[in-house]
């Protein structure tokens, strides 16, 4: 038995009051009649004797009244424990929702989570049922609602931590789906997790409806610390005519103290380099390995740190191989001259990511197009007849074309009509007056530190009447079109209305020339760097 207001039990001290009253000595009056008091003298009389309680029944009633009064004010209640088989609450359906994301692999977190889940299974009453679901970015129910404790324990015994991040929304939606089919009045979700903050994105659709109780079981550590490989990248360079790759690792530290260690590069199962590092708490350290000359074909690589309490992020696996160049077919127009091709080829020769392989041809043959990523028409007319159809099919299948009009270039009707040259020499040449810097080709130049497109002077360019489906990417300061894009099927064509030599502009002499040409080529060919690693699943 317990009390809601136990301080009132101090009133039991008042029980001593009636007892004290009953022990007090009172002289009993004894009347003796005298005709006169003048012959009497008052003499004090002392008597010592053992005092005893009198009127026991009255005393007991007074004490009992005080005890009952104090107890009543203390508000006693009895917490009854039901006998075996007795049921005070209705049966319930429970979903044990267990986090198996990457972070649960830290130390013994997942083992503690499974122990907490087993404790929940052991606490189920005979009439209760439970289901087990695991979640990370996705959720998976491994059992349905069952009262068989052996089935639930077996599901916990086979559980493993996953490689993905946390999404509480995915787990809660799965738990709700399991409980929606329940007809029991009591429904509950027991969420067992380390409660990473990044796992909740405020998804309102994942909120549990009214009538489903949520109980949380945190699995945490006092001061977790972790050193992780945040990223691994590769860069390429040429050395004595051969390509070399450099592996770069980014190491992050989370925790209260610094960490010293070594990053190891493994190639085809053999440790080839080891670089020491020292990273402060909350900091990031970049580590660069020495360049490697790769053998033919692909090789397996691994960057590895010394194992800590979260070993899953101490290794990064990648594949290293020589890069495939972006293959460019170059068609020169009549009268373009050697300087125009010289500027183009030298600008493309310095490309490393990607590297460019330029092949000059007089017409786009079927064999040439089959091995090409990009066709560059440098002042050449757009092919017609069979060659034109072949080029259109190449674009529709995902290929790219860059058409530099110059004086002799032409365009097909689905791109537009190339008009006569516009001469700007009298006013000192025109400049780029407007550019769509949100486009992938021009986004690099949104920051003036990467180059100023308006710095080049254009003395001549072709007026173009674009088709309705085209997109203007840049205009000159007089409103004329400088760069135009047209889509066809899965490919695209880019049109430059001036030239890439010094006859019509000084663009090849400007710092933006090489990066602009690289951007045009990689975007036109829809080139994507082959990643050294991929996420599976």
Secondary structure, DSSP 8 states (H G I E B T S, - for coil): -EESSGGGGGGGGGHHHHHHHHH-----------S-STT----------------HHHHHHHHHHHHHHHHHHHTEE------TT--SS--EEEEEEEE-SGGGGSTTHHHHHHHHHHHHHHT--TT-EEEEEEESSSEEE-S-SB--HHHHHHHHHT----SS---HHHHHHHHHHHHHT---SEEEEEEEE---GGG----GGGS--TTEEEEEEE---SS--EEEEEEEEEEEEEETTEEEEEEEEEEEEESSS-EEEEEEEEETTEEEEEEEEEE-TT-EEEEE---EE--SS-EEEEEE----S-GGGSEEEEEE-----EEEEEEE-TT-HHHHHHHHHHHHHT--TT-EEEEEESS--HHHHHT-SEEEEES-----HHHHHHHHHHHHTT-EEEEE-TTT----TTTEEEEEEEE-GGGT-B-EEEE-TTSTTTGGGGSGGG--GGGS-BSEEEEEEE-TT-EEEEEETTS-EEEEEEEETTEEEEEESS-SSTTTBSGGGSTHHHHHHHHHHHHHTT-----S-----
